[in-house]
Amino acid sequence: MKMKLYFLMIYTILGLFLQNAQAQIKPQQFVASTPPMGWNSWNFFGSSVNEEVIKKTADLLVEKGLANAGYKYLVIDDTWVYGRVKRSFDKNAPEDRTGRDASGRIIVDSSKFPSGMKSLADYVHSKGLKFGIYTAPGCSTCGGFTGSFGYEATDVKTYSEWGVDFIKLDQCGAKESPEVILKRWRSIIDSIGRPIVLSVNLSNQFNVTSKYADMWRTTLDMMPVWRYKNDMLRAGGDDIYSVMKQQEGLGKYQVNGRWNDSELLQVGNGKIIKTDNKGFDYLGEQTRLIKGNMTYDENKAHFGMWAINSVPLILTNDLSTMSDSLLNLVVNPEVIAINQDPAGVLAVKCKEDIPGVQVWVKQLWQVGNESVAFLNATDNEQEVSIKLSEIGISGQAFFRDLFLRKDLGLFSDKFSVRLQKNSILLAKVTAFETIKPIKSLVKTLDFNKGPVRLEAEDTRFYAGRSQNKLAEFSGKGYAIGENHAFSKFSFFWDVNLESSGNYKVVVRYINSGNSELIYKINDMPIVFKCTPSKKDKWSETSITLPLNKGRQEIGLIAPNCSSNELAVDYIECSKAVK
């Protein structure tokens, strides 16, 4: 009998131990039940971020009413670590310096953060805010500072001891597949037991990122310019309008507590950034090249489209110089309520009869309510109109302007508004009957009539310009590369396919260099022959790619940052002949 009781006691203790262990590693759900809101240091301060900047920003988030409006996360981006990894293209950076102590713990740059991160986190928390930090999965961050590879568990433990509530995991230096990296980070964070938002920029495989991260980047970096013009250097990132368009069709990945992230807000940015020019200041350099300066209407359209798409609202500007008009814009409670709506769904573009003149619809959690964005993303004044049936409404509906916080009245059959260039009307619409679901305008490529042509100047490309100086180009122009210190001349075409299979991709190009260029399309090498004897004459080359059903990205990427002798006119896609 004693023996049975002994085994029963051991069994019970073991069971409680296992139960406790399982409770500790249970995946955290709904750490961010609505899209996170906050502020990040990168776009404005870059490598100039320091303890004084963060404390001052924490004060301003409270004093200016931003914290009360929901902007809770204060995130320090890259360049906070003491350790550096010397890279060939990073000419101004100092030589390698150790970024970890004898126990493997990360070393904070004491010249920037003399009180240390624990003290700084305590200060941020004392303001009722949450504290965030940046790292990368490789040996080096994007700015060339010590990354987390091989020290993931140590770093997460350290961050937790500091009081970190948000980890931004960037893509630079990744040595493993996105899923391997994400599984490891998710498991380590869950084992800590502290609610930490995991924000990642690792992969365009959103079915993977959405399984492990609380929010995941859906685009590359974004610059403080509404829309690129011809012959404007596209270096290092997309324009705002392009990023907005890339959100189409991504609603299936976003569920409550897991969020598509269409990049940090650029509201209030766009002027030339003054930096200390020490080390590697990537975005500061790009912004000086662009010298963009968005209008109030462009800031408003930018913020309104981020709000209706239920994506994180992370400010990045200098709050100390923020104008009252822009401050009132981003603390507008009715616009924020649309972003934070419990339904958490992505908006659907339901109308675009004229390129850039668009209507986007988002169904809200409360029955009979939806938000509608009327967007004029052209350079001319336009009328934007919609039949109520086109936004799922039969009968009458009540419209309210959310930015003006003004009732527009009761409408039957249709609604119209005249908008200035690059501006938005964001409305809340209340119907008196059930609203029908809206179908997206995202179209699947139709190859029944032959190859489909996708112009280079209309797509996303980097370290280049759109031009029309060479003769015999297709469409409105072409894209031509430029030598750049960091960005590779690269293209990304978003396509939607009705079936998986092999597709033939033809590239029309001019290689004006003196040697063949070997680029990659979706990691497959493709050769562009030089044409010195036929200068400025277009040539074609092709490759067969395996592509999957649904939304796919075709990427054409230079081998390094200096191979930019190429001009690209277009690609043509067709089903490969068996």
C-alpha positions as CSV (number, residue, x, y, z in Angstrom):
1,M,0.0,0.0,0.0
2,K,2.9,2.4,0.9
3,M,4.5,1.6,-2.4
4,K,1.4,2.4,-4.3
5,L,1.1,5.7,-2.4
6,Y,4.7,6.4,-3.2
7,F,4.3,5.9,-6.9
8,L,1.0,7.9,-6.9
9,M,2.8,10.8,-5.2
10,I,5.7,10.6,-7.7
11,Y,3.2,10.4,-10.6
12,T,1.2,13.4,-9.2
13,I,4.4,15.5,-8.8
14,L,5.6,14.6,-12.3
15,G,2.2,15.4,-13.7
16,L,2.2,18.8,-12.1
17,F,5.7,19.4,-13.3
18,L,4.7,18.6,-16.9
19,Q,1.5,20.6,-16.7
20,N,3.6,23.6,-15.4
21,A,6.1,23.2,-18.2
22,Q,3.4,23.0,-20.8
23,A,1.8,26.2,-19.4
24,Q,5.2,28.0,-19.7
25,I,5.7,27.1,-23.4
26,K,2.1,27.5,-24.4
27,P,2.1,29.9,-27.4
28,Q,0.9,33.4,-26.5
29,Q,-2.2,34.4,-28.3
30,F,-3.5,37.9,-28.9
31,V,-0.6,39.8,-27.4
32,A,-1.8,42.5,-29.8
33,S,-5.6,42.0,-30.0
34,T,-5.7,45.1,-32.2
35,P,-3.0,46.6,-34.6
36,P,-0.1,47.9,-32.4
37,M,0.3,51.7,-32.3
38,G,3.4,53.5,-31.3
39,W,6.6,55.3,-32.4
40,N,9.9,54.0,-33.9
41,S,13.2,55.8,-34.0
42,W,14.4,54.8,-37.5
43,N,12.9,57.0,-40.2
44,F,13.8,60.3,-38.6
45,F,16.7,59.7,-36.2
46,G,18.4,56.8,-37.8
47,S,21.9,56.3,-36.2
48,S,21.4,59.5,-34.2
49,V,19.0,57.8,-31.7
50,N,20.1,58.0,-28.1
51,E,18.9,58.0,-24.5
52,E,17.9,61.7,-24.6
53,V,15.9,61.2,-27.8
54,I,14.0,58.3,-26.4
55,K,13.2,60.0,-23.0
56,K,12.1,63.2,-24.8
57,T,9.9,61.2,-27.2
58,A,8.3,59.3,-24.3
59,D,7.5,62.7,-22.7
60,L,6.1,64.0,-25.9
61,L,3.9,60.9,-26.5
62,V,2.2,61.7,-23.2
63,E,2.2,65.5,-23.4
64,K,0.8,65.7,-26.9
65,G,-2.0,63.2,-26.2
66,L,-0.6,60.5,-28.4
67,A,-0.4,58.0,-25.6
68,N,-4.0,58.5,-24.7
69,A,-4.9,58.1,-28.4
70,G,-3.3,54.6,-28.4
71,Y,0.3,55.2,-29.4
72,K,1.8,53.0,-26.6
73,Y,4.9,51.2,-28.0
74,L,8.1,53.2,-28.1
75,V,10.7,51.2,-30.1
76,I,14.4,51.8,-30.4
77,D,15.5,50.7,-33.9
78,D,19.0,49.8,-35.2
79,T,22.4,51.2,-34.0
80,W,21.8,50.9,-30.2
81,V,24.4,48.1,-29.8
82,Y,28.1,48.8,-29.2
83,G,29.4,45.9,-31.3
84,R,29.9,46.3,-35.1
85,V,30.5,44.0,-38.0
86,K,32.7,45.5,-40.7
87,R,31.2,45.2,-44.2
88,S,32.8,45.9,-47.6
89,F,30.3,48.5,-48.7
90,D,30.2,50.3,-45.3
91,K,33.3,52.4,-45.8
92,N,32.7,55.0,-43.1
93,A,32.1,52.4,-40.3
94,P,34.8,51.6,-37.7
95,E,36.5,48.2,-37.7
96,D,34.9,45.1,-36.0
97,R,34.3,45.5,-32.3
98,T,33.0,43.0,-29.9
99,G,29.3,43.2,-29.2
100,R,29.0,40.7,-26.4
101,D,30.6,40.3,-22.9
102,A,32.2,37.1,-21.6
103,S,28.8,35.5,-20.8
104,G,27.5,36.3,-24.3
105,R,25.1,39.1,-23.3
106,I,24.7,42.0,-25.8
107,I,26.6,45.2,-25.0
108,V,24.7,48.5,-25.2
109,D,26.5,51.5,-26.6
110,S,27.1,53.4,-23.4
111,S,28.0,56.6,-25.3
112,K,24.4,56.7,-26.6
113,F,22.6,55.1,-23.6
114,P,24.7,55.8,-20.5
115,S,22.0,54.7,-18.1
116,G,21.5,51.4,-19.8
117,M,18.4,49.8,-21.3
118,K,16.8,48.6,-18.0
119,S,16.8,52.1,-16.6
120,L,15.5,53.5,-20.0
121,A,12.7,50.9,-20.1
122,D,11.7,51.8,-16.5
123,Y,11.5,55.4,-17.6
124,V,9.3,54.5,-20.6
125,H,7.1,52.3,-18.4
126,S,6.7,55.1,-15.8
127,K,5.0,57.1,-18.6
128,G,2.4,54.4,-19.1
129,L,4.1,53.3,-22.3
130,K,5.6,50.0,-23.6
131,F,9.3,49.6,-24.6
132,G,10.6,48.0,-27.8
133,I,14.0,47.0,-29.1
134,Y,15.5,46.0,-32.5
135,T,17.7,43.1,-33.7
136,A,18.3,40.8,-36.7
137,P,18.5,37.0,-37.1
138,G,22.0,37.1,-38.6
139,C,25.4,38.1,-37.2
140,S,24.9,41.6,-38.3
141,T,21.9,44.0,-38.3
142,C,21.0,46.0,-41.3
143,G,23.1,48.9,-39.9
144,G,26.1,46.7,-39.4
145,F,25.8,46.2,-35.7
146,T,25.9,42.9,-33.7
147,G,22.9,40.6,-34.6
148,S,21.4,37.7,-32.6
149,F,22.5,34.6,-34.6
150,G,23.5,31.9,-32.1
151,Y,22.4,34.0,-29.1
152,E,18.7,34.2,-29.6
153,A,17.8,32.7,-26.2
154,T,20.3,34.9,-24.4
155,D,19.1,38.0,-26.1
156,V,15.4,37.3,-25.5
157,K,16.2,36.6,-21.8
158,T,18.2,39.8,-21.6
159,Y,15.4,41.8,-23.3
160,S,12.9,40.4,-20.9
161,E,15.0,41.3,-17.9
162,W,15.2,44.9,-19.3
163,G,11.4,45.0,-19.6
164,V,11.1,44.8,-23.3
165,D,7.5,44.5,-24.6
166,F,8.2,44.6,-28.4
167,I,10.9,43.0,-30.5
168,K,11.5,44.1,-34.1
169,L,13.3,41.3,-35.9
170,D,14.7,42.6,-39.2
171,Q,15.8,40.4,-42.2
172,C,19.5,41.3,-42.5
173,G,22.1,38.6,-42.3
174,A,19.6,35.7,-42.1
175,K,21.4,32.4,-42.5
176,E,18.4,30.0,-42.3
177,S,14.9,29.8,-43.9
178,P,12.3,32.2,-42.5
179,E,10.3,29.3,-41.0
180,V,13.3,27.9,-39.1
181,I,14.1,31.4,-37.8
182,L,10.5,32.2,-36.8
183,K,9.9,28.9,-35.1
184,R,12.9,29.4,-32.9
185,W,12.1,33.0,-32.0
186,R,8.4,32.2,-31.3
187,S,9.4,29.2,-29.1
188,I,11.9,31.3,-27.1
189,I,9.5,34.2,-26.6
190,D,6.7,31.9,-25.5
191,S,9.0,30.2,-23.0
192,I,9.8,33.5,-21.3
193,G,6.2,34.0,-20.2
194,R,6.3,37.8,-20.8
195,P,3.8,39.2,-23.3
196,I,6.1,40.5,-26.1
197,V,5.0,41.6,-29.6
198,L,7.1,39.9,-32.3
199,S,7.3,42.2,-35.3
200,V,9.2,40.6,-38.2
201,N,10.5,41.6,-41.6
202,L,11.8,38.3,-43.0
203,S,9.8,36.9,-45.9
204,N,7.1,37.5,-48.5
205,Q,5.8,34.0,-47.6
206,F,2.9,35.5,-45.5
207,N,1.4,32.1,-44.9
208,V,4.6,31.3,-42.9
209,T,5.1,34.7,-41.2
210,S,1.5,34.8,-40.1
211,K,1.8,31.5,-38.2
212,Y,4.5,32.8,-35.8
213,A,4.7,36.6,-35.7
214,D,2.3,39.1,-34.2
215,M,2.9,41.4,-37.1
216,W,4.9,41.0,-40.3
217,R,6.1,43.3,-43.0
218,T,4.4,42.9,-46.4
219,T,6.7,45.3,-48.3
220,L,10.3,46.4,-48.4
221,D,11.2,49.8,-46.9
222,M,9.0,52.9,-47.7
223,M,10.3,56.3,-48.4
224,P,8.8,59.7,-47.3
225,V,7.3,60.5,-50.8
226,W,3.7,59.9,-51.9
227,R,4.5,58.8,-55.4
228,Y,7.7,58.6,-57.4
229,K,7.8,60.8,-60.5
230,N,9.7,60.1,-63.7
231,D,13.5,60.4,-63.3
232,M,13.3,60.4,-59.5
233,L,15.8,58.1,-58.0
234,R,14.2,55.1,-56.4
235,A,16.8,54.1,-53.9
236,G,16.1,51.9,-50.9
237,G,12.4,51.7,-50.8
238,D,8.9,52.1,-52.3
239,D,6.8,55.2,-52.4
240,I,3.7,55.3,-50.2
241,Y,1.2,54.8,-53.0
242,S,3.0,51.7,-54.2
243,V,3.1,50.2,-50.7
244,M,-0.7,50.9,-50.3
245,K,-1.4,49.1,-53.5
246,Q,0.6,46.1,-52.4
247,Q,-1.9,45.4,-49.6
248,E,-4.5,44.2,-52.1
249,G,-5.5,40.6,-51.7
250,L,-3.6,40.1,-48.3
251,G,-6.7,39.9,-46.2
252,K,-6.6,36.1,-45.9
253,Y,-3.4,36.2,-43.9
254,Q,-4.7,38.7,-41.3
255,V,-6.7,37.5,-38.4
256,N,-7.5,39.2,-35.1
257,G,-4.2,39.2,-33.2
258,R,-2.0,38.7,-36.2
259,W,-1.4,41.7,-38.4
260,N,-0.1,42.6,-41.9
261,D,2.4,45.4,-41.5
262,S,2.6,47.8,-44.5
263,E,5.6,49.6,-43.0
264,L,6.2,52.5,-40.6
265,L,4.2,55.6,-41.0
266,Q,6.0,58.5,-42.8
267,V,3.4,61.1,-41.6
268,G,5.4,64.3,-40.7
269,N,8.6,63.2,-42.5
270,G,9.9,64.0,-46.0
271,K,12.3,66.8,-45.2
272,I,16.1,66.5,-45.4
273,I,17.3,64.6,-42.3
274,K,20.4,66.0,-40.6
275,T,22.6,63.2,-39.2
276,D,25.9,62.9,-37.5
277,N,27.3,61.0,-40.5
278,K,29.0,58.5,-38.3
279,G,28.8,54.9,-39.3
280,F,26.0,53.7,-41.5
281,D,23.0,55.9,-41.8
282,Y,21.0,54.2,-44.5
283,L,17.6,55.9,-44.5
284,G,19.1,59.3,-43.7
285,E,21.2,59.0,-46.9
286,Q,18.2,58.0,-49.0
287,T,16.0,60.8,-47.7
288,R,18.6,63.4,-48.6
289,L,18.7,62.0,-52.1
290,I,14.9,62.2,-52.5
291,K,14.3,65.5,-50.7
292,G,10.6,64.7,-50.7
293,N,8.2,66.8,-48.8
294,M,4.6,65.5,-48.6
295,T,1.6,67.9,-48.6
296,Y,-1.0,67.8,-45.9
297,D,-3.4,66.0,-48.2
298,E,-0.8,63.4,-49.0
299,N,-0.1,62.9,-45.3
300,K,-3.9,62.6,-44.7
301,A,-4.3,60.0,-47.6
302,H,-1.3,58.0,-46.2
303,F,-2.7,57.9,-42.7
304,G,-6.3,57.2,-43.8
305,M,-5.3,54.3,-46.0
306,W,-3.2,52.8,-43.2
307,A,-6.2,53.2,-40.8
308,I,-8.7,51.5,-43.1
309,N,-6.4,48.6,-43.7
310,S,-6.1,47.6,-40.0
311,V,-2.3,47.7,-40.1
312,P,-0.1,48.8,-37.2
313,L,0.1,52.6,-36.8
314,I,3.8,53.3,-35.9
315,L,4.9,57.0,-36.1
316,T,8.5,57.8,-37.0
317,N,8.7,61.5,-37.1
318,D,10.3,64.1,-34.8
319,L,7.4,64.8,-32.4
320,S,9.0,67.9,-31.1
321,T,8.5,69.7,-34.4
322,M,5.2,68.1,-35.4
323,S,2.7,70.6,-36.6
324,D,-0.7,71.0,-34.9
325,S,-2.5,70.0,-38.1
326,L,-0.6,66.7,-38.4
327,L,-0.9,66.0,-34.7
328,N,-4.7,66.5,-34.9
329,L,-4.6,64.2,-38.0
330,V,-3.0,61.2,-36.2
331,V,-4.9,61.5,-32.9
332,N,-8.3,61.7,-34.6
333,P,-10.3,59.2,-32.5
334,E,-12.8,58.4,-35.2
335,V,-10.1,57.5,-37.7
336,I,-8.2,55.5,-35.1
337,A,-11.4,53.6,-34.2
338,I,-11.6,52.4,-37.8
339,N,-8.0,51.0,-37.5
340,Q,-8.7,49.5,-34.1
341,D,-12.1,48.0,-35.1
342,P,-12.5,44.6,-33.4
343,A,-13.3,42.9,-36.7
344,G,-9.7,43.5,-37.7
345,V,-10.2,43.0,-41.5
346,L,-8.3,44.4,-44.4
347,A,-10.0,46.8,-46.7
348,V,-11.0,45.7,-50.2
349,K,-10.6,47.9,-53.3
350,C,-14.0,47.7,-55.1
351,K,-13.7,50.3,-57.8
352,E,-11.1,52.0,-60.0
353,D,-12.5,53.1,-63.3
354,I,-9.7,55.7,-63.7
355,P,-6.2,54.7,-62.6
356,G,-5.6,56.1,-59.2
357,V,-9.3,57.1,-58.6
358,Q,-10.3,54.4,-56.1
359,V,-12.9,53.3,-53.6
360,W,-11.9,51.0,-50.7
361,V,-14.4,49.3,-48.3
362,K,-13.9,47.7,-44.9
363,Q,-16.7,46.0,-43.1
364,L,-16.8,46.8,-39.4
365,W,-17.7,44.6,-36.5
366,Q,-21.0,46.3,-35.8
367,V,-23.7,45.0,-38.1
368,G,-24.7,47.5,-40.7
369,N,-21.5,49.5,-40.5
370,E,-18.6,49.8,-42.8
371,S,-15.8,52.3,-43.6
372,V,-15.3,53.6,-47.1
373,A,-12.2,55.4,-48.4
374,F,-12.6,57.6,-51.5
375,L,-9.1,58.1,-52.8
376,N,-7.9,60.4,-55.6
377,A,-4.2,59.4,-56.2
378,T,-3.8,61.4,-59.3
379,D,-2.3,64.8,-60.0
380,N,-5.6,66.4,-60.9
381,E,-8.8,67.2,-59.2
382,Q,-11.3,64.3,-59.6
383,E,-14.8,63.3,-58.8
384,V,-15.1,60.0,-57.0
385,S,-18.5,58.4,-57.0
386,I,-20.1,55.0,-56.1
387,K,-23.4,53.4,-56.3
388,L,-24.5,52.2,-52.9
389,S,-25.0,48.7,-54.4
390,E,-21.3,48.7,-55.3
391,I,-20.4,48.9,-51.6
392,G,-22.9,46.2,-50.6
393,I,-25.8,48.4,-49.6
394,S,-29.4,48.3,-50.7
395,G,-31.6,51.2,-49.8
396,Q,-30.4,54.3,-48.0
397,A,-27.2,54.8,-46.0
398,F,-25.9,57.5,-43.6
399,F,-22.4,58.9,-44.3
400,R,-20.0,60.6,-41.9
401,D,-16.6,62.3,-42.7
402,L,-14.2,60.8,-40.2
403,F,-11.4,63.3,-40.6
404,L,-13.7,66.3,-40.3
405,R,-15.8,64.5,-37.7
406,K,-18.8,65.8,-39.6
407,D,-22.1,64.2,-40.7
408,L,-22.6,64.2,-44.4
409,G,-26.2,63.1,-44.4
410,L,-28.5,60.4,-45.7
411,F,-27.9,59.1,-49.3
412,S,-29.9,57.0,-51.7
413,D,-28.6,55.1,-54.7
414,K,-25.2,56.8,-55.0
415,F,-22.6,59.0,-53.2
416,S,-20.1,61.4,-54.9
417,V,-17.3,63.6,-53.7
418,R,-14.9,65.9,-55.5
419,L,-11.3,65.5,-54.3
420,Q,-8.2,67.5,-54.8
421,K,-5.1,65.7,-56.1
422,N,-3.6,63.0,-53.9
423,S,-6.4,63.4,-51.2
424,I,-8.9,61.2,-49.4
425,L,-12.3,61.2,-47.9
426,L,-12.6,58.5,-45.2
427,A,-16.2,57.9,-44.3
428,K,-18.1,55.7,-41.9
429,V,-21.3,54.4,-43.5
430,T,-24.3,53.1,-41.7
431,A,-26.9,51.1,-43.6
432,F,-30.4,50.0,-42.4
433,E,-30.1,46.5,-43.9
434,T,-27.4,43.8,-43.8
435,I,-24.4,44.8,-45.9
436,K,-23.3,42.3,-48.6
437,P,-19.7,41.2,-48.8
438,I,-17.6,43.0,-51.3
439,K,-15.3,41.4,-53.9
440,S,-11.8,42.6,-54.5
441,L,-10.7,44.0,-57.9
442,V,-7.5,42.0,-57.7
443,K,-7.4,40.2,-61.1
444,T,-5.8,36.9,-62.1
445,L,-3.6,37.0,-65.1
446,D,-5.4,35.7,-68.2
447,F,-3.1,33.9,-70.6
448,N,-5.9,32.8,-73.0
449,K,-5.1,35.7,-75.3
450,G,-1.3,35.1,-75.2
451,P,1.5,36.5,-73.1
452,V,0.8,39.2,-70.5
453,R,3.1,42.2,-70.5
454,L,4.1,43.9,-67.3
455,E,5.9,47.2,-67.7
456,A,9.0,48.0,-65.7
457,E,8.2,51.6,-65.0
458,D,4.9,50.6,-63.4
459,T,6.3,48.1,-60.9
460,R,8.4,48.3,-57.8
461,F,12.1,48.8,-58.5
462,Y,15.1,50.1,-56.5
463,A,18.4,51.9,-57.1
464,G,17.1,53.2,-60.5
465,R,15.0,55.7,-62.3
466,S,12.0,55.6,-64.7
467,Q,12.9,57.3,-67.9
468,N,11.9,57.6,-71.6
469,K,15.1,58.8,-73.3
470,L,15.9,55.6,-75.1
471,A,14.0,55.0,-78.3
472,E,11.5,52.2,-79.1
473,F,10.3,51.5,-75.6
474,S,7.0,49.9,-74.6
475,G,4.4,51.7,-72.4
476,K,5.3,55.0,-70.8
477,G,9.1,54.3,-70.4
478,Y,11.5,51.9,-68.8
479,A,13.6,51.6,-65.7
480,I,17.4,52.2,-65.7
481,G,19.8,51.4,-62.8
482,E,22.3,53.6,-61.0
483,N,25.3,52.7,-58.9
484,H,24.3,52.8,-55.2
485,A,26.1,52.2,-52.0
486,F,23.6,49.8,-50.5
487,S,20.6,49.1,-52.7
488,K,20.8,46.6,-55.6
489,F,19.1,47.4,-58.8
490,S,16.0,45.1,-58.5
491,F,12.4,44.7,-59.6
492,F,9.4,43.0,-58.0
493,W,6.3,42.3,-60.1
494,D,3.2,41.2,-58.1
495,V,1.1,38.7,-60.1
496,N,-2.0,36.7,-59.3
497,L,-2.2,33.2,-60.9
498,E,-5.1,30.9,-61.3
499,S,-2.9,27.7,-61.2
500,S,0.5,26.5,-60.2
501,G,3.0,25.5,-62.8
502,N,5.9,26.5,-65.0
503,Y,5.7,30.0,-66.6
504,K,7.9,31.5,-69.2
505,V,9.2,35.0,-68.4
506,V,10.7,37.1,-71.2
507,V,12.7,40.2,-70.2
508,R,13.3,43.0,-72.7
509,Y,16.5,44.9,-71.8
510,I,19.6,46.9,-72.9
511,N,22.9,46.1,-71.2
512,S,25.1,49.0,-72.0
513,G,28.0,47.7,-70.1
514,N,31.2,45.9,-71.3
515,S,30.4,42.5,-69.9
516,E,27.6,40.0,-69.5
517,L,25.4,40.5,-66.3
518,I,24.1,37.5,-64.4
519,Y,21.1,38.6,-62.4
520,K,18.7,36.3,-60.6
521,I,14.9,35.8,-61.1
522,N,13.4,34.2,-58.0
523,D,16.9,32.8,-57.1
524,M,17.4,31.4,-60.7
525,P,20.3,32.9,-62.7
526,I,19.5,34.7,-65.9
527,V,22.1,36.2,-68.3
528,F,21.9,39.6,-69.9
529,K,24.4,39.9,-72.8
530,C,26.3,43.1,-73.4
531,T,25.5,44.9,-76.7
532,P,28.4,47.3,-77.4
533,S,28.0,46.8,-81.2
534,K,24.3,47.5,-81.0
535,K,24.3,50.3,-78.5
536,D,20.9,51.3,-77.2
537,K,19.2,48.4,-79.0
538,W,16.7,46.4,-77.1
539,S,17.3,42.6,-76.6
540,E,15.3,39.8,-75.1
541,T,16.2,36.9,-72.9
542,S,13.9,34.4,-71.1
543,I,13.7,31.9,-68.3
544,T,11.2,29.3,-67.1
545,L,10.0,29.8,-63.5
546,P,7.9,27.5,-61.2
547,L,5.2,29.7,-59.7
548,N,2.4,28.9,-57.3
549,K,-1.3,29.5,-57.5
550,G,-2.6,32.8,-56.1
551,R,-0.5,35.9,-55.4
552,Q,3.1,35.6,-56.4
553,E,6.1,37.9,-56.7
554,I,8.6,37.7,-59.6
555,G,11.8,39.3,-58.5
556,L,14.7,40.3,-60.8
557,I,17.7,41.2,-58.7
558,A,21.2,42.4,-59.5
559,P,24.2,40.4,-58.2
560,N,25.7,43.3,-56.3
561,C,25.3,47.0,-55.6
562,S,27.4,48.2,-58.6
563,S,26.0,46.1,-61.5
564,N,23.6,48.7,-62.7
565,E,24.3,49.0,-66.4
566,L,21.0,47.5,-67.3
567,A,17.8,49.2,-68.6
568,V,14.6,47.1,-68.4
569,D,11.6,47.8,-70.6
570,Y,9.1,45.0,-69.5
571,I,8.6,41.4,-68.7
572,E,6.1,39.1,-70.5
573,C,4.6,36.1,-68.8
574,S,3.0,33.1,-70.4
575,K,2.4,29.4,-69.5
576,A,5.4,27.4,-70.4
577,V,5.0,24.9,-73.3
578,K,5.4,21.3,-72.0
